[in-house]
Amino acid sequence: MPQDLTLIPKFRDRLSYLYVEHAAIEREQNSIALHAVDPQSEELIETHVPVCDIALLMLGPGTKLSHRAMDILARNNCLVAWVGEEGVRMYAFATGGTHSSARLLRQAALVSNPQSRLDVVRKLYAKRFPEALDLQVSIEQLRGKEGHRVRQAYAAQAERYGIEWQGRSYDRNKWQGGDPVNTALSAANACLYGVCHAACLSMGFSPALGFIHTGKQLSFVYDLADLYKLEFSLPISFAAAAEVSDVPIERRVRLGLRDRFRETRFLERVSADLMELFGPDEEEDRFDDDPARPGELVGGVEGGVAYDEEGN
């Protein structure tokens, strides 16, 4: 049955929230279902929830959420929060890994100033080349240099594995319509984006504030992932495309990348690259130590204080 995605409710049109406690939440086709024992009849009851209508799902005490249910909640942009009884306490929500905004503010400042943004763009390009880059080289020349490097890498992998390479080509609406190596590359890049996205969020950076890419929620994820594509996505994708196997190529690529990430301690590398890109933290993220502690006010004065009319 054809689906019209324009019929999915927009965020502003959704119901406010749903609070659940003492229930198991499972995926039910393209939505979720609550499984709980009726306190009066003591019978197990099942309640279907139209997840695309819910803006916030609050998980109270005694709730269990399956991996498949979380998958469909995330796909429908439903924020999930773990809360106290009756929602009176906010414990956690399904995003981010820091309570400090220090890194996000630093990223926003760098991307908002044309010169500092250009400096970061140069840093990103410089990390892709073994030789030092001449400061006189323009961004346009760097793009051309990067394009040449990528074409050479594709050609080298194709020659290594004896694959006739026709160029990067894919149609996101026809996943199975491309040749095996392009399908493998798309699957590999999707894995790479996922890891880089998780790194951005867990370290307190915004995946949307890109320096080379712009205008998308994952612009900075694309900036970051481009640092690693030739090293990770290309060799595993071409190797998978050359392999004769009954296992779907997407699965072989995912497993290959999983092993490669583990062998190279990839997340540590991404974290180090992020800190190198933005510089070390100037001060300890003290707001991470106490999540409930108010932050500073504009001007660097302490928050959480009732100041008098003189500002003292």
Buried (B, 14 or more C-beta within 10 A) or exposed (E): EEEEEEEEBEEEEBEEBBBBBEBBBBBBEEBBBBBBEEEEEEEEEEEEBEBBBBBBBBBBEEBEBEEEBBEBBEEBEBBBBBBEEEBEEEEEBBEEEBBBEBBBEBBBEBBEEEEEBEEBBBBBBEEBEEEEBEEEEEEEEBEEBBEEEBEEBBEBBBEEBEBEBEEEEBEEEEEEEBBBBBBBBBBBBBBBBEBBBBBBBBBBBBBBBBBBBBEEEBBBBBBBBBBBBBBBBBBBBBBBBBBEEEEEBBEBBBEBBEEBBEEEEBBEBBBEBBEEBBEEEEEEBEBBEEEEEEEEEEEEEEEEEEEEEEEE
